Amino acid sequence: MNFIAIDFETANEKRNSPCSIGIIVVRNGNIVEKVHHLIRPKEMRFMPINIGIHGIRPAMVENELEFDEVWDMIKHYFNNSLIVAHNASFDISVLRNTLELYGIESPEFNYICTMKLSRNFYKELDDAKLNTVNNFLGYQFKHHDALDDAMACSNILLSISDELKTKDINEISKLLGVTIGTVNSSGYTPSSSKGRVYRTSSREEVRSSKSIKDSFKANTFENEVVVFTGKLSSMGRADAMVLVRKLGGTVGTSVTKKTTILVTNIKDAESLRRNEMSTKLRRAVDLKEKGQKIKIIDEIEFLNF
């Protein structure tokens, strides 16, 4: 797991108007560097809709460097790297069009799209948006902040790698049916999706999931609405959600007044300070204090439910 996660924000509808870039450097599965730059667009024209999305205003970048000077500081991250982006077609387009605007030769690198990976891997989600997937993973971030978005993008690939138990991007690409794209001075080939190919990583995992299911009684979660927060150690969260459904329950992605069980990966979660709780846990505690019948259980209690 060596890659560079990136995210661009733009000033207007043009793909050559970056006003911010976030870069996350991952080495051996660990984040080792975070880089963020505000960028003065060559054309200082900000669309209200863009400002509404990312909150960056002309006054915030009028004294910042233009992209060609920022590029001199960041280009080494791209050379012969694996670049990762969520909805990569947008970010790679911004990069290519802006390099062309300034007459800069494109670096050579491979890239893959975490939105396409998410769409094929987290198939139970309604969509594969960056905030939807990370909410499902229990990861909180400031959406449309370039650095936070790059962090959230890296979180998705690291989570998929962890669940599939492989750090080989070529194997992940093959298992999930998402090709690795390329960019060089001659052009590019897109990171494209071939459709869902594979969901469970090994025969051992299949046996493990079956044995866990066999330990429950039929319809254990009948009339229950179950929500998960945090990462489980016994199985992937997607597998846990499928398990609940097979045992007669309903699964939610957020805590609501219909939620009856919140499963957390922390023992005695209710003893945490409020600022130490996840958003889902705080919501569950608040509803419980108001009289809602909601059980807050850890993973062991879930497996012995």
C-alpha positions in Angstrom: 0.0 0.0 0.0 2.2 2.8 -1.4 0.2 5.5 -3.0 -0.6 9.2 -3.3 -4.2 10.3 -2.6 -5.2 13.7 -4.2 -8.1 16.0 -4.3 -8.7 19.2 -6.3 -11.2 22.0 -5.7 -12.0 24.3 -8.6 -13.0 28.0 -8.8 -15.5 27.6 -11.6 -16.8 25.1 -14.2 -13.5 24.9 -16.1 -11.3 21.9 -15.3 -8.2 24.2 -15.5 -9.3 26.4 -12.5 -7.9 24.6 -9.4 -8.0 26.8 -6.3 -6.9 24.1 -3.8 -5.1 20.7 -3.8 -4.8 18.2 -1.0 -2.1 15.4 -1.1 -1.8 12.4 1.2 1.3 10.3 1.0 0.8 6.6 2.1 3.8 4.3 2.6 3.4 0.7 3.7 -0.2 1.4 4.6 0.6 4.4 6.8 0.1 8.1 6.2 3.5 9.7 6.3 2.9 13.1 4.8 0.0 15.6 4.3 0.3 18.5 1.9 -2.2 21.3 1.2 -2.0 24.3 -1.1 -4.4 27.1 -1.9 -3.9 28.1 -5.6 -4.6 31.3 -7.4 -6.4 30.4 -10.6 -5.1 31.9 -13.8 -8.6 33.2 -14.4 -9.8 34.7 -11.1 -13.4 33.9 -11.7 -15.2 32.1 -8.9 -18.7 30.6 -9.5 -21.1 31.0 -6.5 -22.0 27.3 -6.8 -18.3 26.4 -6.4 -17.9 28.8 -3.4 -20.9 27.2 -1.9 -19.3 23.7 -2.2 -15.8 24.4 -0.8 -16.1 27.8 0.8 -13.0 29.2 -0.9 -13.4 32.8 -1.9 -11.3 35.0 -4.3 -9.9 37.0 -1.4 -8.5 33.8 0.1 -6.3 33.0 -2.9 -5.5 36.4 -4.4 -2.0 36.4 -2.8 -1.3 32.6 -3.3 0.9 31.1 -6.0 -0.5 30.1 -9.4 -0.5 26.4 -10.3 2.8 26.5 -12.3 4.7 27.6 -9.2 2.8 25.2 -6.9 3.6 22.4 -9.4 7.3 22.9 -8.9 6.7 22.0 -5.2 4.5 19.0 -5.7 5.4 17.4 -9.1 7.7 14.8 -7.4 4.7 13.2 -5.8 3.3 12.3 -9.2 6.3 10.9 -11.0 6.0 7.1 -11.4 3.5 6.9 -8.5 0.2 5.3 -8.0 -2.3 8.2 -7.7 -5.6 7.6 -6.0 -8.7 9.9 -6.2 -12.4 9.7 -5.5 -14.2 10.3 -8.8 -10.7 10.3 -10.4 -12.0 11.3 -13.8 -12.6 14.8 -12.4 -9.3 15.2 -10.5 -7.2 13.7 -13.3 -9.0 15.9 -15.8 -8.2 19.0 -13.6 -4.6 18.0 -13.5 -4.2 17.3 -17.2 -6.1 20.5 -18.3 -4.2 22.7 -15.9 -0.8 21.3 -17.0 -1.9 22.0 -20.6 -3.0 25.6 -19.7 0.5 26.3 -18.4 2.3 24.3 -21.1 3.8 21.9 -18.6 4.6 18.3 -19.8 2.6 15.7 -18.0 4.3 13.3 -15.6 4.0 9.6 -16.0 1.9 7.7 -13.4 -0.7 5.1 -12.8 -4.0 5.9 -11.1 -7.2 4.3 -9.8 -10.6 5.6 -8.8 -11.9 4.8 -5.2 -15.4 5.8 -6.2 -15.4 2.9 -8.8 -13.8 0.6 -6.2 -16.4 1.6 -3.6 -19.3 1.1 -6.1 -18.2 -2.5 -6.7 -17.1 -3.4 -3.2 -19.7 -1.7 -0.9 -22.6 -2.8 -3.0 -25.1 -2.5 -0.2 -24.7 1.3 -0.1 -27.2 3.6 -2.0 -24.3 5.4 -3.7 -20.6 5.6 -3.8 -20.1 9.2 -2.8 -17.1 10.1 -0.7 -19.1 11.0 2.4 -21.5 8.1 2.0 -18.7 5.5 1.9 -16.8 7.1 4.8 -19.9 7.5 6.9 -20.4 3.8 6.4 -16.8 3.2 7.5 -17.3 5.4 10.6 -14.7 7.9 9.4 -15.4 11.6 10.0 -14.0 14.4 7.8 -14.7 17.8 6.5 -16.2 17.2 3.1 -14.9 19.4 0.2 -11.8 20.4 2.1 -9.1 19.2 -0.3 -6.9 17.8 2.3 -9.7 16.1 4.2 -11.1 14.7 1.0 -7.7 13.3 0.1 -7.6 11.7 3.6 -11.0 10.2 3.2 -10.0 8.9 -0.2 -7.0 7.2 1.3 -9.2 5.8 4.1 -11.4 4.0 1.5 -8.5 2.3 -0.3 -6.8 1.3 3.0 -10.1 -0.1 4.3 -10.7 -2.1 1.2 -7.1 -3.4 1.3 -7.6 -4.4 4.9 -10.9 -6.2 4.3 -9.6 -8.1 1.2 -6.4 -8.8 3.1 -4.1 -7.8 0.3 -1.8 -4.8 -0.3 -1.4 -5.5 -4.0 -3.2 -2.9 -6.0 -3.1 -5.1 -9.1 -5.0 -7.8 -7.1 -7.5 -5.3 -5.8 -8.0 -4.1 -9.3 -8.6 -7.6 -10.5 -10.9 -8.6 -7.7 -13.1 -5.6 -7.9 -13.1 -5.2 -11.7 -11.7 -1.7 -11.8 -8.8 -1.1 -14.1 -5.7 0.9 -13.3 -5.5 4.0 -15.5 -2.3 5.6 -16.8 -1.2 9.2 -17.5 1.9 10.2 -19.5 3.0 12.9 -22.0 1.2 11.1 -24.8 -2.2 11.1 -23.1 -4.0 8.8 -20.7 -6.1 5.6 -20.4 -9.0 5.9 -17.8 -9.5 3.9 -14.7 -12.7 2.1 -15.7 -15.1 -0.3 -14.1 -15.9 -3.7 -15.5 -18.7 -4.4 -13.0 -18.6 -6.3 -9.8 -16.3 -9.3 -10.0 -15.6 -10.4 -6.4 -16.7 -9.6 -2.9 -15.1 -12.1 -0.5 -11.4 -12.4 -0.4 -10.7 -16.1 0.4 -12.2 -19.5 1.1 -11.1 -19.1 4.7 -13.2 -15.9 5.0 -16.2 -17.7 3.5 -15.8 -20.5 6.0 -15.4 -18.0 8.8 -18.5 -16.1 7.8 -20.6 -19.3 7.5 -19.4 -20.5 11.0 -20.3 -17.1 12.5 -23.7 -17.3 10.9 -24.2 -20.8 12.2 -23.6 -19.6 15.8 -26.8 -17.5 15.6 -30.4 -18.7 15.9 -32.6 -18.2 12.8 -34.2 -14.7 12.7 -32.1 -13.5 15.6 -32.4 -9.9 14.5 -36.1 -10.1 13.5 -37.7 -6.7 14.1 -34.3 -5.1 14.9 -32.8 -2.2 13.1 -29.0 -2.5 13.4 -26.4 0.2 12.8 -22.6 -0.3 13.0 -20.0 2.2 14.1 -16.2 1.5 14.0 -14.3 -1.3 12.4 -15.1 -4.9 13.4 -12.3 -7.4 14.0 -14.3 -10.6 13.4 -15.5 -9.7 9.9 -15.8 -6.8 7.5 -18.7 -4.4 8.1 -20.3 -5.2 4.8 -20.3 -8.9 5.8 -21.8 -8.1 9.2 -24.6 -6.1 7.5 -25.4 -9.0 5.2 -25.4 -11.3 8.2 -28.0 -9.2 10.0 -30.2 -9.2 6.9 -29.9 -13.0 6.6 -31.0 -13.3 10.2 -34.1 -11.3 9.7 -33.0 -7.8 10.6 -32.8 -4.4 8.9 -29.6 -2.5 8.6 -29.2 1.3 8.8 -26.3 3.5 7.9 -27.1 6.2 10.5 -28.7 6.2 13.9 -32.4 7.3 13.8 -35.5 7.0 15.9 -36.0 3.6 14.2 -32.6 2.2 15.3 -32.9 -0.5 18.0 -29.2 -1.7 18.2 -26.0 0.1 17.7 -22.9 -2.1 17.4 -19.6 -0.5 18.3 -16.0 -1.8 18.3 -15.4 -0.3 21.8 -16.1 -2.0 25.0 -18.2 0.0 27.5 -18.7 2.7 24.8 -21.2 4.6 26.9 -18.5 5.4 29.4 -16.5 7.4 26.9 -16.5 11.2 27.1 -18.8 12.8 24.7 -16.0 14.3 22.6 -14.5 10.7 22.3 -17.6 9.2 20.9 -18.4 8.8 17.2 -21.3 10.8 15.8 -23.4 7.6 15.7 -22.6 6.8 19.3 -23.5 10.3 20.5 -26.8 10.2 18.6 -27.6 6.8 20.1 -26.8 7.9 23.7 -28.9 11.0 23.2 -31.9 9.0 22.0 -31.5 6.5 24.8 -31.5 9.3 27.4 -34.8 10.5 25.8 -36.4 7.1 26.3 -35.8 5.3 23.1 -35.3 1.6 23.5 -31.9 1.3 21.8 -29.2 -1.2 22.8 -25.6 -0.1 22.6 -23.4 -3.2 22.4 -19.8 -4.1 21.5 -18.7 -6.7 19.0 -18.5 -9.5 21.5 -22.1 -8.8 22.6 -23.2 -8.7 19.0 -21.6 -12.1 18.3 -23.4 -13.5 21.3 -26.7 -11.8 20.8 
